[in-house]
Amino acid sequence: MAAADDIRTTGGYEFSKRQIARHKCIDCGVNVIEIGDYCMIASEIWEDQFKLGWDDNMCIACAETRLGRMLKPDELEFGLTPPVKGYPKSELLLSRIRPPVPPKKQRKRRVTNGRR
């Protein structure tokens, strides 16, 4: 694997097929790299609540099922790390890293003397 500084410039981690195959969700068995859910969840959740180690893997859907709620951007400590080469991040993961911006409220125009 490349050094941390190199990862940003090369566009992602480079894992062998064997390394990728080991990244299966411990709850549902889906490969988290192949579906684009490769990230690191805050240790307060991962270790303290889930009682998991750093060699364990879990997809976003199963993590949220265990939590009983959606993950927040600050709980994805390394969510902004580059993806694994050849496997883009999932739309689900991206939506948790950068939640949609709510639309701006339109200001009401004041009507005076029949004109706007």
Residue, then its C-alpha position, 0 to 999 in steps of 0.5 A: m500500500a502507498a504512503a498516506d501522502d501518495i494516496r491523495t495523488t494516486g487517486g486511491y488505495e491499491f489493494s490486491k484481489r486477495q486483500i479486497a476479498r477479505h473486506k466482507c461485512i460481518d453482518c450481511g457478508v457483502n464486500v464493503i470495498e466492492i459496494g463502495d462503503y469502505c470507510m472508518i467509523a468513529s472508534e466510540i461507535w466501532e469499538d465501544q458500541f459495536k465491540l469490533g476490532w480494526d480487522d472487522n468490516m461492516c457496510i453502512a446499511c448494517a452499521e446504521t441498522r445496529l445504531g438505529r439511526m443514520l451515521k453523521p459526517d463527524e462519525l465517519e472519521f476517515g470518510l474523506t479518504p480516497p477510495v480503493k482504486g477501481y471501486p468508487k465510493s457508494e452514493l450512500l456513503l457520500s450522502r453520509i459524508r456530505p449530507p444534501v444542503p437544504p434548499k434556501k428559503q425564498r424571501k417573501r417580497r413586500v408589496t407596496n402600493g400595488r407594486r413589488 
